[in-house]
Amino acid sequence: MAKSFSFTHPGHIRKVNEDSFYSSDERGLWIVCDGMGGHSEGNFASHLITDIFEEMQITGDFETKINIMNQQLEKIHNILQNKVEKLGANITIGTTLMLLYIEGSKGVCIHSGDSRCYNLRNNILSTVTNDHAIEINDFYGHRKVLTSAISAPGKLFVETTRFLIKENDLFLLCSDGLYDNVSSKVIKNSMEDNSLEEGMDRLRFNVLSTKADDNITAILVGV
């Protein structure tokens, strides 16, 4: 049904890559996570999700699988809460989540935070979900603040978006390190390339030709 290509890179500024991803064409499951809370905490949170989803069994009909995945995210959120309580420090451990699952003609995105899923259909590029983030200008300057993430402390908020899959659909899952550094035109041109592999090569070349001041992760999926 689907084929994908992926890449991750720490960028040109940061020494540690707190992003994590999981890609399984056979299962129709792709995940991008952008960790936060410091090097060890961000790594822990982002890899916790991808490692668990890589090993977990997801069975049943489409809606049952969605429920299983959402229940697992609640368990992960509890693990992060317990870790913060044990550390007893004023810290945040968390990660964004962008999960794409495709089964036949049905698709779903489960997300929290500002990692994105783009869709290219009939030469039209759109985002499947809205960012859980706002732009603010305060004492620290102009910056982006997440309104939700898989994190602790804090309440869990996860958005589930269902949609129908069309023939020749293309999807791009990515962390904000990608779309903050390249334009929508570059993203669209890459997704329209002769092949998925060439498209991913073009995307990687373009983003690494910028300042690339954040970790970068992308998965390009073709149906």
N, C-alpha and C positions, 0 to 999 in steps of 0.2 A: 504493500500500500504506500509506504513512505520511505524516503531516503534522506539522510541528513549529513551535514559536515559541520564541524565545530572548531573553535579555538578559544584559548584563554591566554592572557598576557598581563604581567604586573603593571605595564605602562612604563613610562620613562622616569617617573619621579619616585614612586613607592617601591621599596625593596621587597615587601611581602605581598603576595596575591591572596586577598581574603575572599575572592570569588570562588565559587564551586559550581560544577555543572554535572548533569547526568543525561546521557543520550542513549536511547534504545529504540532503534527503528522496529525491531521485532515486537516489542511491547506497545509501540505507539506512544511512548512516554518520553518527554524531554523537560528538563528542569534547569533553570538558571537562578543562582542565589548570590547575593552581594552582601557579605558579612560586615558587621559593624561592631564597634565597642573596643577597638584595639586589636593588635595583631593576633594574639592567642585567642581572644574571645570571638573575634570575627571569624577566624578560621574554624573554631569549634562549632559555632552556630550554623554557618553555611554548609560545612561538610556533614554535620549531623543530619540535615535534611536529605542531602543527596545519598549519603551512605545508607540511611534507613530505607529510602525508597528503592534503592538498588536491590536490597535484600528482601523486602516485604512482598508477600503474595497478595495480589489484588484479583479477586474472583467475583463472579456474579454478573448480573446485567449491568448496563451502562450506569444507571442511577445508583445501584448498589456500590459500584466501584467509586463513584464520586463521594458517596457517604463514607466509605472506608478511608479514602484519602484525606477527607476533612477531619475524620476522627483521629487519624494518625498525626495530623498537624496540631491538634489539641494536645496530644500526648507529648509531642516535641516541645510545645510551648510550656508545658508543665515541667519538663526536664530542665529547660532554661530557667524557669522560676526557682526550682530547687537548687540549681547551681549558684544562682545569685544569693539565695538565702544562706547557703553553706559558706560562701566566700565572706559574707558579712561585710561587704564593702559597698560603697556608693558607686556602683558600676552598672553599665548597660551591656547586655549581651544579646545580639540579635542578628537578623538577616532579612533581606528582602526575599521574596519568592515569586517566581513566574514559572508555573507548571502548565504544560500543554499535553493533553491526552486526546488521542484520536482513535475512534473505533468505528470502522466503516464510514458511514456518512455523518457521524456525530462527532463533535469536538467540544472540548471544555478547557477553559483557562481558569486556574485557581491561582490567585495572586494576592500579594500584600506588599506594599512599598512602591518603589519607582522603577523596578526592572520592567521591561516592556515586551509585548508580543505584537509584532507588525504582521499584517496580512497583505499580500499582493494578489489581487483578483481582477481579471479583465483590465490590466494595466492601471489599476487604481490602488494606491498604497494607503492603508489605514491602520490605526491601532485597534486591537481587539478590546483592550481595557484602558481605563483611565489611571494615570499616576496617582498614588496615594502620597502626595507631597504638595507643599505650597512654597511660594517664593516670599521671603520676608526681607526687610531692610531694618536692621537694628544696630545696637552698639557694636556688634561684631561685623557689620557690613552687610552687603547683599548676599543672601545665601538661600539654599533650599533646605527645607525641613520636612522630614517624613511625617505623615499623619498616621501611618500604620506600618507595622512590620511584624515578623515572627520574633518577638523579643520579650525580654524580662529586664526590669519590672515593667508592668503595663498590661492592659487587657489585650486579648487576641481579637484581631479583626481580619478576616479573610473573605475576599470576594470571589464568587463562583459565577463564571460567565459561560453559558452554553450557546452553541451555534451549529449550523449545518456546514459540512465540508463539501466543497465543489471540486470537480475535476480540475487538475492543474493548479490548485491552490498552493501558494508559497507562504511560509511563516518564518519569521525571524524573531527568536528570543534573544534578549540582550540585557546586560547591565547598563547603568547610566554612563559608565565610562566610554561606551560606544557612541550613543546618540548625542551626548554632550559635546563630542568632538568632531562629528561629521554631520553633514546636512541630510535632510530627508531625500534630497535629489541623489546624493551619493548612495544612500541605502537602497533607493528604488532602482538605480542603475545597476547596482551589484546584484540585486535579486532578479533582474531581467537578463543577466549574463547568459552566455551560451549553455552553461552547465552550473549545477550547484557548486561544484568544486572551484570552478573559475570565479563564480560570484563570491565565494568565501575568501578566495585569494585576493580579489579586488578590494573587498571590505577590509581585510586585515592590512593590506598595503596602505590604504587611504587613512585608516585610523592611526596607524603607527607612523604616518608621515606628519601627524599633528603633534601638539605638545603632549598628548596622551598622559595627562596628569592624574589619572585614576586607573584602577584595575579594569581590565576589559575582558568580557566574555560574550560570545555569540554562538548561537546554533541556528543554522539555516536548514529548514525542513521543506521538502517538496513532496506533494501528494501526487 
